[in-house]
Amino acid sequence: MDAILDDDPLQWFDAWFEEARRCEPNDPNAAALATATADGSPSVRMVLMKPVGDRRFCFFTNAESKKGRQLAENPKAALCFHWKSLRRQVRVEGSVAELSASDVDAYFHSRSRQSQIGAAVSEQSRILGSREELEAKARSFGEAHPDAIPRPKYWRGFELQPTEIEFWIDGAFRLHDRFLFTWSDGSWSRIRLYP
């Protein structure tokens, strides 16, 4: 198995991701994103990764949400992709940086009008009185903006810049294959881990 693996984990991820896009029935770009407060209290949720150029691990969110506040306090995060149909998993850890406003604008305006409205009116992670309140707010905002939807200043994009990438391949009798790549001194090194 080791001999067939590329020494560049990003190329390996790209190959696996393309295979997942063909095999996974829903959202092959879905990943669990873990963040933490400054004192280390963790939180995890599913997000959709949206590559920007050659940057693979990008996501967009309301910066005033719980994840946005945690990333402001502690700009480190972890991702876990699990492709059940392929019986594979990829874990990615590293620091997080904000994407440029132009990248965020481009992605925001590539979304459907209704998705843009939803992002603009959602006070993500804060208390909502009722579903009806949210729907009324979306209707009102859409009527007030019959043309282009302005991107809210709090709606941002982030890139996880990996320092560790681990590939997991299911094996019979729990004899899984695990390969850990670590970025150091300008290059990747690879080791095999016990399952």
Summary of the structure (lengths in Angstrom):
residues: 195
radius of gyration: 18.9
end to end distance: 14.5
largest distance: 59.4
contacts: 521
relative contact order: 0.18
helix: 32%
strand: 36%
